[in-house]
């Protein structure tokens, strides 16, 4: 290997490797990168994300069922129950 080629391969130990930099694995903070959330904020974010996922999943599963008309037999049972309580 030539001397100029060897100089390219040498770097100080503190400098992260090219693959580490490409994968974002450096110890240096990027400008404008937000600080890590505090545990209580992180918990709230996780709860919010879970609630959103659950809501979307339930809507996806049950919206078609909820939009179906109520069967006449069930409506009659409800009306009969209401009438018996009023008496």
N, C-alpha and C positions, 0 to 999 in steps of 0.2 A: 504494500500500500504506500502511496506517496505521502510525503509529509503534509501536503495541503489537504489530502483526503482524511488523514488522521486528525487534523485540526477541526474538521467539520464534525467528526464523531465525538470529540471531547466536549464536555460541558460541565459546568460546576454542579456539584452534588445537590445544591438547593433548588436547581431549576427542574421543574417537573418534566417528565418525558413527553414526547409528542403525542403518544397515544393517551396519556393521562390528561393532557390539555384538550385533546379532541373529544374526550369523553366527559369533560367538565370536572375532572377530579383534581382540582388545584386547591391549595390551602388559602389562596388569596381570594378576598371577597370582591365580587364585581361591583362596579359603581351602580347605584340604583337598585341593587338586590335587596329586597325586604328582609328584615331580621326575622328569625324564627319566632313563631307565635308562642306566647306563654301557654302553659298547660291548660288554663281555664278557657282561653280563646280557642285553642286547638280543639278542645272538647266540644265547644259550641259549634265550631265549623264542622266537626265530624257528625254531631247531632243533626245539624242543618242538612248536610249532604245525605245522611241516612233518611231523614224525613222526606226529602225531595225524591230519593230513589224509591222509597216505599209508596209514596203518593202516586208517582208515575206508574209503578208496577201494579198497584191496585186498580188504578183507572184503566190500565191496559187490559187487565183481566176481567173486570166487572162492569165496565161502562155499558157494554152491549146488554148485559143482563138487567142492569138498572133501568135501561131505556125501554124494556119490554113492558107491555101493558099488564096491569094487575088482573089476574083471572077473575071472572064474574063470581065463581063459587067462593073465592076468598073474600071478595067484597061483600057478598051476602053474609058470610060468617061474621065479618067485622060489624056489619049493621045489626045483625041479630044479637051480638054480644053487647053492643051499645044500647039496644032497646031493652035488653034484660036488666042492665044496670040502672037504667032510668026508672024502671018500675018499682 
